Amino acid sequence: MLERAAGWLHVDFAPGHGQPRTTLVLLAAVGSIVGSLAADAILVLIGEAIFPSTKGYGHFRFSDYGKLTVIGVVIAAAAWPIVTRVTSMPRWLFFRLAIVVTLVLWLPDLYILHQGQPGRAVGVLMVMHLAIALVTYNVLIHVAPVRGGPPPRSGHAAPSEATDPRD
C-alpha cells in the first residue's frame, strides 16, 4: 500500500535533477514573504472596500496575519528542497502539496465561521490563504528551480512530468 501511494505521489527518491541553489531558495523565501504580505495587504484593502462591515476586523490586522504568513512561507520554503530530493517530479508534487496545505489551512477559517465570525471577512481570509499559496509556489519554483534535467516549460510541470499518464 505504501509503495502504491509513493508511486502515485511520484516519491521515488530518484531525482534526475540537481537541488535548487541554497542562495536561490533563501532569495525565493524572502520574495515569497514580501509578495505574500503584499497580497495579504491588498486583499484586506479590497475586502474592506467591497465589504465595509469588515473594516477593523481583528484578523485583518497586519500583526495578526503577518506573523502567520511568514511562518507558513518559511515552512513552504523549507519544504521545497525536501520535495526536490524525494521525487523526480518536484513541481508536480509541490503543486499538489500546495493545494492540500491550502485546503487544510481553510479548516481554521471554516471553524471561526462556524463560531460566528462574519462570513465576508472569513471569505477574505480564505482568499488570502489562496493568494499566499499561489505567490509562494510560483516564486519558489521559478526563482529556485531544480538544476539540470529537462528545462521547465510554462505551467507547473517540466516536459518529463507532463507526459506522465498518472496526471
GIJOZI-V551895 format. One record per pair of residues at least 4 apart in sequence whose ideal C-beta (glycine too) atoms are under 6 Angstrom apart, sorted by sequence separation. I is the first residue (numbers start at 1). J is the second residue. If there is no record, write none. Layout:
BEGIN
i=I j=J
i=I j=J
END
This chain:
BEGIN
i=20 j=24
i=28 j=32
i=31 j=35
i=32 j=36
i=43 j=47
i=47 j=51
i=62 j=66
i=65 j=69
i=79 j=83
i=89 j=93
i=90 j=94
i=113 j=117
i=132 j=136
i=133 j=137
i=138 j=142
i=139 j=143
i=140 j=144
i=157 j=161
i=6 j=11
i=20 j=25
i=59 j=64
i=112 j=117
i=117 j=122
i=157 j=162
i=48 j=54
i=84 j=90
i=87 j=93
i=152 j=158
i=153 j=159
i=47 j=54
i=48 j=55
i=83 j=90
i=150 j=158
i=113 j=122
i=150 j=159
i=83 j=93
i=150 j=160
i=83 j=94
i=109 j=122
i=44 j=60
i=109 j=125
i=109 j=126
i=106 j=126
i=105 j=129
i=40 j=65
i=102 j=129
i=102 j=130
i=40 j=69
i=102 j=133
i=37 j=69
i=36 j=69
i=98 j=133
i=33 j=70
i=36 j=73
i=98 j=137
i=33 j=73
i=32 j=73
i=29 j=77
i=91 j=141
i=25 j=81
i=90 j=146
i=76 j=136
i=80 j=140
i=95 j=156
i=19 j=81
i=84 j=146
i=69 j=132
i=73 j=136
i=57 j=121
i=19 j=84
i=91 j=156
i=92 j=157
i=54 j=120
i=59 j=125
i=91 j=157
i=54 j=121
i=51 j=120
i=92 j=161
i=16 j=88
i=89 j=161
i=13 j=86
i=15 j=88
i=14 j=88
i=11 j=86
i=11 j=87
i=12 j=88
i=10 j=87
i=47 j=124
i=10 j=89
i=10 j=93
i=43 j=127
i=43 j=128
i=40 j=128
i=39 j=131
i=36 j=132
i=39 j=135
i=36 j=135
i=35 j=135
i=32 j=136
i=32 j=139
i=31 j=139
i=28 j=139
i=28 j=140
i=31 j=143
i=28 j=143
i=27 j=143
i=28 j=144
i=24 j=143
i=25 j=144
i=24 j=144
i=20 j=144
i=20 j=146
i=17 j=146
i=18 j=147
i=18 j=148
i=17 j=148
i=17 j=149
i=16 j=149
END
